Amino acid sequence: MRPSPAARLLRRFASSLVLVLCAVALVSVSGSAFAHTTASQPAAAPDARVPTSAPIASATAPAKKQLVVVIDAGHQAKADLRLEPIGPGSKKKKPRVAGGTSGIVTHNRESAINLQVALKLRTALRKKGVKVVMIRTKQKVNISNSSRAKIANAAGADLCVRIHCDGSTNHKIHGLLVVVPAKNSWTKKFYARSYTAGKDVLGKTVSATKAKNRGISKRGDMTGFNWSKVPTIIVEMGLMTNATEDRNLAKKSYQAKLVSGMTKGVMKYLER
């Protein structure tokens, strides 16, 4: 006996309902499994990096070259009057290290005053981030002028500052003088830069001390210049044969002014 149309319709509805219920159950099971799988995976570390085939450019800029200043406190405890050539291959010779002048009132030795100021200048320049190389840090040494130049050369100095005091038979002469190399076969590569440094240091030091400006002197016969391969200057801080200047050079307060001016002048030159 064939089922009635109504029975057939009911059977089809029941079959469709079963299929729908199976599909719902399957989706539910799959979702739970997915959730379980996801929850079982550890969370990515905060600093985890996604690998890439392309190299990552470094954000660090190349380090800036540190500036180097060599300070030469002129003379030493005892002169060395043995002779040496004033330049490589020269037949003309001068004493390796002269004795220097002394105070007309204080009787201080130039070499001692030079060293006092040089050590203070070292401290001031280091505070500016400059690498400082000292030719000497004590009185009892024996370093010729050519050797002093060679030390500055080996250090790759951006500037060599030679600290001196001056003297004269005319006790009225006073003031600040800077000596720089004259142009010759030994100095031709750096004499112009030396002049620029000398001008910067003279201007700032005269301004700091209010000393008389005696200007810039060019010398072609100085051993320390002719053996050099780097810019170099001599700061003649004052005349110890002048009573007022001799007293000033012995004072810590005046030495501080000298150091302040020289530091500003050196930094002006280095930052050009």
Summary of the structure (lengths in Angstrom):
residues: 272
radius of gyration: 40.3
end to end distance: 114.3
largest distance: 151.0
contacts: 813
relative contact order: 0.15
helix: 42%
strand: 19%
